[in-house]
Amino acid sequence: MDFDYFSWIILPLLIFISRLGDVTMATLRHIFISKGFKKIVPILGFFEVLIWLVAMRQVFSHLDNAACFIAWAAGFSAGTYLGMYVEERLAIGAQIIRIITNEPIDELTEALKNNHQGVTIVDGKGAMGPVKLIFTIVKRANKKEVLTLIETYTPNAFYSIEDVKGSEHGVFSEKGNPSAIKRLFSIGVQK
């Protein structure tokens, strides 16, 4: 009796790759919807559903093959991870960084301004006394540089980061960052 390589290896591998592709696109589509990127979402949705239909047809054609079901589930899991990884590497959009500190902030704010980052400073009162709140909206591609400045000049500061759906009329770094595609394929881990 010959082993059926197609049914037990090739077909499950094709289903896995299909699910990897369509779920990666679905994950990116959901993330881009939340960020307000309206133009790319329908394109991703079209190819996502097209790939899904092809993969689903194969699974329904081979309902007696457990390897197809395992490949389907594994492709879904891997596609979710890959979609989040790709989006993180693309670093598209902006984020607000809120810095709260009771340390001196003059050097930090000067460094941020020298980096062409807008800053808004507010006096506040924390649980341990007076604090300064520093708000800055950064391009996601510049976030690592800004976090390095925070850790250098105010190492004990509390900060939080949140995605910004849109902003206008601010001061943003105009440094020559690599394109989103170059960031995707660059070597190294982004923070």
C-alpha positions as CSV (number, residue, x, y, z in Angstrom):
1,M,0.0,0.0,0.0
2,D,1.5,3.3,-1.1
3,F,1.5,6.4,1.2
4,D,-0.7,9.2,-0.2
5,Y,1.7,12.1,-0.1
6,F,-0.7,14.5,-1.6
7,S,-3.5,14.0,0.9
8,W,-1.4,13.8,4.0
9,I,1.5,16.2,3.3
10,I,1.0,18.5,0.2
11,L,-2.7,19.3,0.6
12,P,-2.4,20.1,4.4
13,L,0.7,22.2,3.6
14,L,-1.2,24.1,1.0
15,I,-4.1,24.6,3.4
16,F,-1.7,25.8,6.1
17,I,-0.1,28.3,3.7
18,S,-3.5,29.5,2.5
19,R,-4.8,30.1,6.0
20,L,-1.5,31.7,7.0
21,G,-2.0,34.2,4.1
22,D,-5.7,34.9,4.6
23,V,-5.6,35.3,8.4
24,T,-2.5,37.5,8.1
25,M,-4.5,39.7,5.8
26,A,-7.5,39.6,8.1
27,T,-5.4,40.6,11.1
28,L,-3.8,43.5,9.2
29,R,-7.2,44.5,7.9
30,H,-8.6,44.7,11.4
31,I,-5.6,46.7,12.7
32,F,-5.8,49.1,9.7
33,I,-9.6,49.6,10.3
34,S,-8.8,50.7,13.8
35,K,-6.2,53.1,12.6
36,G,-8.4,54.6,10.0
37,F,-6.6,53.4,6.8
38,K,-9.6,53.2,4.6
39,K,-7.9,52.8,1.2
40,I,-6.0,49.5,1.8
41,V,-8.8,47.7,3.8
42,P,-11.0,46.8,0.9
43,I,-8.0,45.4,-1.1
44,L,-6.9,43.3,1.8
45,G,-10.5,42.1,2.3
46,F,-10.8,41.0,-1.3
47,F,-7.7,38.9,-1.3
48,E,-8.4,37.6,2.2
49,V,-11.8,36.2,1.2
50,L,-10.5,34.9,-2.1
51,I,-7.8,32.9,-0.4
52,W,-10.2,31.7,2.3
53,L,-12.7,30.4,-0.3
54,V,-9.9,28.4,-2.0
55,A,-8.7,26.9,1.3
56,M,-12.3,26.2,2.5
57,R,-13.1,24.4,-0.7
58,Q,-10.2,22.1,-0.2
59,V,-11.1,21.3,3.4
60,F,-14.7,20.5,2.5
61,S,-13.5,18.3,-0.3
62,H,-11.4,16.3,2.1
63,L,-13.6,16.1,5.3
64,D,-12.2,12.7,6.1
65,N,-8.6,14.0,6.4
66,A,-7.7,15.0,9.9
67,A,-4.4,16.6,8.6
68,C,-6.4,19.2,6.7
69,F,-8.2,20.2,9.9
70,I,-4.9,20.5,11.8
71,A,-3.4,22.5,9.0
72,W,-6.4,24.8,9.0
73,A,-6.1,25.5,12.7
74,A,-2.3,25.8,12.6
75,G,-2.6,28.3,9.7
76,F,-5.1,30.3,11.6
77,S,-2.8,30.6,14.7
78,A,0.3,31.3,12.7
79,G,-1.5,33.9,10.5
80,T,-2.7,35.8,13.6
81,Y,0.8,36.0,14.9
82,L,2.3,36.9,11.5
83,G,-0.3,39.6,10.9
84,M,0.6,41.3,14.3
85,Y,4.3,40.9,13.5
86,V,4.0,42.5,10.1
87,E,1.9,45.4,11.4
88,E,4.5,46.0,14.2
89,R,7.3,46.0,11.7
90,L,5.5,48.4,9.3
91,A,5.2,50.9,12.2
92,I,2.5,52.9,10.3
93,G,0.7,55.7,12.1
94,A,1.3,57.7,15.2
95,Q,1.2,57.2,19.0
96,I,0.9,59.5,22.0
97,I,3.5,59.0,24.7
98,R,2.5,60.4,28.1
99,I,5.4,60.9,30.5
100,I,4.8,61.5,34.2
101,T,7.8,62.3,36.3
102,N,8.9,64.2,39.4
103,E,12.5,64.4,38.0
104,P,13.9,67.5,36.3
105,I,12.5,67.6,32.7
106,D,14.5,70.4,31.1
107,E,17.1,68.1,29.4
108,L,14.4,65.7,28.2
109,T,12.2,68.4,26.7
110,E,15.1,70.0,25.0
111,A,16.2,66.7,23.6
112,L,12.7,66.0,22.3
113,K,12.6,69.5,20.7
114,N,16.0,68.9,19.1
115,N,14.5,65.7,17.7
116,H,11.7,67.8,16.2
117,Q,9.1,66.3,18.5
118,G,6.3,68.5,19.8
119,V,5.9,68.5,23.6
120,T,3.1,69.7,25.8
121,I,3.9,70.1,29.5
122,V,1.3,70.2,32.3
123,D,1.8,70.5,36.0
124,G,0.2,67.8,38.0
125,K,-0.1,66.3,41.4
126,G,0.7,62.6,41.9
127,A,0.4,60.3,44.9
128,M,3.9,61.3,46.0
129,G,3.6,65.1,45.3
130,P,4.1,67.4,42.4
131,V,4.8,65.9,38.9
132,K,5.2,67.1,35.3
133,L,3.1,65.5,32.6
134,I,4.7,65.6,29.2
135,F,2.7,64.7,26.1
136,T,4.2,64.0,22.7
137,I,2.7,62.5,19.6
138,V,5.3,60.5,17.7
139,K,5.4,58.6,14.4
140,R,5.6,55.0,15.3
141,A,8.8,54.7,13.3
142,N,10.4,57.2,15.7
143,K,9.0,55.7,18.9
144,K,12.2,53.8,19.8
145,E,14.3,57.0,19.6
146,V,11.9,58.9,21.9
147,L,11.8,56.0,24.4
148,T,15.6,56.1,24.4
149,L,15.5,59.8,25.3
150,I,13.0,59.2,28.1
151,E,15.1,56.4,29.6
152,T,18.3,58.6,29.3
153,Y,17.0,61.8,30.7
154,T,14.3,60.6,33.1
155,P,15.1,57.0,33.9
156,N,12.5,56.7,36.7
157,A,9.6,58.3,34.7
158,F,6.3,56.5,34.2
159,Y,5.2,56.6,30.6
160,S,2.3,55.1,28.7
161,I,1.8,54.7,24.9
162,E,-1.4,54.7,23.0
163,D,-2.3,54.6,19.3
164,V,-3.6,57.8,17.8
165,K,-6.2,57.5,15.0
166,G,-5.5,60.9,13.6
167,S,-3.9,64.3,14.4
168,E,-3.3,67.6,12.7
169,H,-1.1,70.7,13.0
170,G,1.5,69.2,15.3
171,V,5.3,69.2,15.4
172,F,6.7,65.9,14.1
173,S,10.2,64.6,13.4
174,E,11.1,64.9,9.8
175,K,14.0,62.5,10.0
176,G,14.6,60.3,7.0
177,N,13.0,57.1,8.3
178,P,13.1,54.1,6.0
179,S,9.8,53.3,4.2
180,A,7.3,51.0,5.8
181,I,8.3,48.2,3.4
182,K,12.0,48.6,4.3
183,R,11.1,48.5,8.0
184,L,9.2,45.3,7.4
185,F,12.2,43.6,5.9
186,S,14.9,45.1,8.1
187,I,16.8,42.9,10.5
188,G,16.4,43.5,14.2
189,V,13.8,43.7,16.9
190,Q,11.7,46.8,17.3
191,K,10.6,47.9,20.7
